[in-house]
Amino acid sequence: QVQLVESGGGSVQAGGSLRLSCAASGRISSINVMGWYRQAPGKQRELVATITSGGNTNYANSVKGRFTISRDNAKNTVYLQMNSLKSEDTAVYYCNVDQFGLRYWGQGTQVTVSS
């Protein structure tokens, strides 16, 4: 089993920044993909960004140039630096680990951006 604990959500004005963290524990493989997804009210959960254990990243078009995903493999932690936040970034953000064909999710952290 894998446990994910997110932190760093909150409320911010448009144009501001937040940094999300997600610490993974349990049976963590050295080879996996960690990522962030988000779900706004009334919408489906969508990809925000992913990063492989080798450091390859992938971003949703809507966040490219504003968000940066990174990870610390020694700490099994993934980060999401969010800059130039917009009201449309308001959502619950979920951490995800994908390994051995299984997907694990955190409990989610709320990000609210006011205009």
C-alpha positions, 0 to 999 in steps of 0.5 A, a space after each residue: 500500500 501507498 499513502 499520500 499526504 498533501 499539504 500547502 493548499 489555501 486561498 490566494 488572490 489572482 496573480 499570487 503563488 502557492 506551493 503544494 507538497 505531497 509526501 508518499 510513504 509505504 511501498 514506494 517503488 524507485 520507478 514511478 510517475 508522480 503527479 498532480 490532478 485537480 477537480 473543480 466543482 461540477 467538472 471532471 478530474 483533470 491532469 495538471 502535471 506529472 513527473 517520472 522518477 527520471 525527471 521527465 515532466 508533462 503539463 496541461 496546456 492550461 498551466 504551462 509556463 505558470 506551474 512547475 512540478 518537481 520531486 525529491 526521490 530521497 524523500 518520496 515527495 512531489 511538489 507543485 509550484 503554482 505562480 500567476 494563479 488565476 480564478 480558473 485554477 480554483 479546485 481540489 488538487 490531488 496527488 497521484 502515484 502511478 506504479 506497477 499499473 496501480 494508481 494511488 491518490 491523496 485526500 486532496 487539498 483545496 486551492 481557491 483563487 479569488 479575482 
